[in-house]
Amino acid sequence: MNKHILMVIDHHLNPDKYTKAQLQDNTYDAFYVASAMYNAANACCMSANENKNQLINESLNEYFRLSGENKQDYIDAINKDKQ
């Protein structure tokens, strides 16, 4: 499980959990998934609008398409941490 992608999904589900600086640092650390992370982190830091959610979803979907990982596994891990 990619901790950087996990953070992006967690931020998308819990928008007040991370600071902009944390999201930007996460983007820099995620070199090997740079395009998906760059788009997702930038979208998280933009002002609220409809394009933000679309960009996040497209970026994450592209990561999961390329990696072959299961998005639901990430969501389950986030929900498990909440319990």
C-alpha positions as CSV (number, residue, x, y, z in Angstrom):
1,M,0.0,0.0,0.0
2,N,1.4,3.4,-1.0
3,K,1.5,5.7,2.0
4,H,1.4,8.8,-0.2
5,I,-1.7,7.7,-2.0
6,L,-3.3,6.7,1.3
7,M,-2.7,10.2,2.5
8,V,-4.4,11.7,-0.6
9,I,-7.4,9.5,-0.2
10,D,-7.5,10.2,3.6
11,H,-7.4,13.9,2.9
12,H,-10.1,13.7,0.4
13,L,-12.3,11.8,2.9
14,N,-11.2,14.0,5.9
15,P,-10.3,17.5,4.4
16,D,-9.3,19.1,7.6
17,K,-6.8,16.5,8.7
18,Y,-3.7,17.7,6.9
19,T,-2.2,21.1,6.3
20,K,-1.2,22.4,2.9
21,A,2.4,22.0,3.8
22,Q,1.9,18.4,4.7
23,L,0.2,17.8,1.4
24,Q,2.9,19.5,-0.5
25,D,5.6,17.5,1.3
26,N,3.7,14.3,0.6
27,T,3.7,15.3,-3.1
28,Y,7.5,15.7,-3.1
29,D,8.0,12.4,-1.4
30,A,5.8,10.6,-3.9
31,F,8.3,10.7,-6.8
32,Y,7.3,7.4,-8.3
33,V,3.6,8.4,-8.5
34,A,4.4,12.0,-9.2
35,S,1.7,12.7,-11.8
36,A,-1.2,11.3,-9.8
37,M,0.1,12.9,-6.6
38,Y,0.8,16.3,-8.1
39,N,-2.7,16.6,-9.5
40,A,-4.3,15.3,-6.4
41,A,-2.3,17.5,-3.9
42,N,-2.8,20.6,-6.0
43,A,-6.5,20.0,-6.2
44,C,-6.6,19.6,-2.4
45,C,-4.9,22.9,-2.0
46,M,-7.1,24.8,-4.4
47,S,-10.1,26.8,-3.3
48,A,-13.3,24.8,-3.2
49,N,-15.0,24.2,-6.6
50,E,-16.5,21.4,-8.6
51,N,-13.2,20.8,-10.6
52,K,-11.3,20.0,-7.4
53,N,-13.2,16.7,-6.7
54,Q,-13.1,15.8,-10.4
55,L,-9.3,16.3,-10.6
56,I,-8.7,14.3,-7.4
57,N,-10.8,11.4,-8.6
58,E,-9.2,11.3,-12.0
59,S,-5.8,11.4,-10.5
60,L,-6.5,8.6,-8.1
61,N,-8.2,6.5,-10.7
62,E,-5.2,6.9,-13.0
63,Y,-2.9,5.8,-10.1
64,F,-5.0,2.7,-9.5
65,R,-5.2,1.9,-13.2
66,L,-1.5,2.1,-13.6
67,S,-0.5,0.3,-10.3
68,G,-3.2,-2.4,-10.4
69,E,-3.9,-1.8,-6.7
70,N,-7.4,-1.8,-5.3
71,K,-8.8,1.5,-4.2
72,Q,-11.2,-0.2,-1.7
73,D,-8.2,-1.6,0.2
74,Y,-7.1,2.0,0.9
75,I,-10.6,3.1,1.9
76,D,-10.9,0.1,4.2
77,A,-7.5,0.9,5.8
78,I,-8.6,4.5,6.5
79,N,-11.9,3.4,8.0
80,K,-10.1,0.8,10.1
81,D,-7.9,3.6,11.6
82,K,-11.1,5.6,12.5
83,Q,-12.5,2.8,14.6
